[in-house]
Amino acid sequence: MATTDATATTDLNLRNLPDPRGEILNVIPAEAVVTVAECATSWCKVTYDGTEGWAYSPYLTASLDNQEPVVLYDNVDRFEVKQVDVNEDDRGRAAAVGGLTGGALAMSVLGGPAAVAGGLAAGAILGGGSVPEKTVTYVVSNPSPPVYVEGEVVVGAGIPQEVELVQVPDSDFRYVYLNGNPVLVDQDRQIVRVIR
C-alpha cells in the first residue's frame, strides 16, 4: 500500500484520534494538500505541515490518473490506501475525553462535501466576516455543554434537530459547542462559522 496526496475541501480539524472527540492538533485550511497514510472507517491518518493526525475523510478529495478529484472516503480502495481498524484504546481514550459512550454519537452532522460545495456555490453559506465580533465574543464567553456527533465541524454542514441550540441575544444566530468547537448556526440549522 502507498501513501496518496489529498486536498481538503474546507477548513478541517486535524485530530489526535480518529474520532470527533479527539484533541484538535491543527486546522487543515481549505485547499491544503495532506499526505494520507491509512484510513479507518471514515477517518484517515494524514500528515499536514509536519503534524500527523486524523482527518474526517468525507472532506478530503484526491485525483486518480489525472482525472477529476473524487471524495477519498468513497474511493479508498481505488487509491490503494491501507485500511486499518480503529484501535480500541483510541476509542476508549476518545470516550473518556468526551465523557460519552459510543451510543451518544448516533447523530451525524448533515451533508458532506457535495452539500457544503453546493451551499458555497449557491451563496447559501454566510461568510465568516459577516458575523459581528460581539456575537463571537458572546459565544466564547458563554460556553454551552459540549455535544459530540459523528462527522466533523465544517461551515455548511447541518446540525441535527436533536441537538439543542442556544440563542445569541439580539441576534439571528444560535450556537452550540460541537465536537470541541463553538459553532454559529443560522435559522436553517446550518453552520455559518466555526470559532477557532
N, C-alpha and C positions, 0 to 999 in steps of 0.2 A: 504494500500500500504506500502511496505517495502523499505528500502534502499538496495542497492546492491553494491558490490565492482566491480570495472572495472580497466583495465590496459591500459595505454597509449601506442599506437603502435609506437609513435615517440615523440620527444620533442613537447610539446603542450602548447600554451598560456592559462593561466587561467585569464579570463577577469571579469570585474565588471558588465557587461551587456551581455545578450545573443545575441551578435551582433559583427561582426568583427571590428566595430568602438569603442567597449568598451575598457576602460583602461586595460592595462595588469598589473595584480596584482602579478603574479608569473609565472614561467615556470614549467610545469609538465615534468620531464625527461621521456624519453622513458623507458618503462617497469615499471614505478612507478604505484602504486596502489592508486586509489582515491575511495571515497565513494560517490555514486550517490544518491541524494535525490529526484530529479524530472527532467523531461525533457520538453522542449518547442521547438517544431519544430525540428531542427537539433542541438540544444544546450541542454546540461544538466547542472544543478546546482550540483556541486561537492565540496567535501572538500579534499584538499591536504595539508599536512604539517601544519594543523591548520588554513588554509585560505579557506574560502568559496568563490566560484565564478562560472563562466560559462565556460565550455569547449566544443569544437566542437565535437559532438558525433560520427561522422563517423571515428574518430581516437581513439575511446575507444572500447575495447573488454571485454567480460565477459563470464564466463562459466556457463552453466546451468546443474545441476546434474552431475558434474564432466566430462562433455563432452568437446570436442574440443571448444576453445574460438570462439565466433561469434561477429560480429560487433554490438555494442549496438544499434546504430541508426536503424538498420533493425529489431531489436528484442525487442523493448521497452515493447510491450505487454507481451511477454513471460516472461520477468523479473519482471512484475508487478510493474514497476516504475511509479510513479504518473506522469501523463501528464497534463501540465498546458498551458494556453495561455500566449503569451508574453504580458507583461504589456505595455499598450500604453504609459505610462510615460517613460518606459525604451526605447521604440522605439524613442520617441521624444528626449530624452537625447542623444541617440546614433547618431541621425541625426544631432543634434546641434554640437556634438563633431567632426563628420566627415565633417560637412558643406555640407552634401548631403541629397537628398531625397531618399526614398526607391528605386526609379527607377534607381538610379545610381548603385545599387547592382545587376543589372540583370546579369552581367557576374559572372562566378564562376571559382574558381581555378579548374584545370583539374586533374582528378584522385582522388581516395580515398585511403583507406588503402590497397586495393589489388594492385593498381598501384604503390604505394610507396613501399610496401613489395616486389613486383615483380622487381622493379628497384634496390632495395638493393640486392636481391638475384642474379640478373644478373650482379651486379657490375657496373650498369649504373650510379649510383649516386656518384659523386666525394666526397671524404672525405673532411671534413672541414679543415683539416690540410694541404691540398694541395693548398689552396688559399694563395698567397703571402700576407704578412702583409701590404705591400704598397698598395695593391688593397683594402683591408679593410679600411685602413686609408683614401684613396681617396673617397670611398663611404660615409664614415661617415662625411668627411669634405665637401662634395658636395651633400647635400640632394636634391632629386628631389621632385616635387609636389606629395603629397600623393595620392594614388589610393586605393579605397576600393572596394573589390569584395566579393561575398558570398563565404563562406568557411573559411579555416584557412591557415595560412602560415606555411608550413612544408617542409622540404627537400624532394625532389622527386616529389612534386606537379608541375603541369604545369601552365604556365602563358597564359591566353587567348591572341589571336592575336590582339585584340582591345586595349590591354594595351601597351602603348609606353614605350620602354626600353631605358636606357641611356648607351652608350658605355663607358667602362672604358678605358682611353688612354693606348696604348701599352699593350693591354691585349685581351684575347679571351672572357672575361666576360662582361656582361651587368648587369644593376641593375635597381631596382625600389623600392620606399618606398611603401610597400604593407601592408594594414591593420595595420599600425602602426609600421612595422618593415622594415628596409632596407634588401633587399634580393639580393643575387648574382645569376645570371641566366646563363646557358650555351647556346651554339648555338642552342640547340633544345627547348629553352624556358622552361627548367626545372630548378626548384630551386635547387641550389647546396649548398647554405649556407644561413642561417638566421643569421644576425648580431644582437646580443643582448647586 
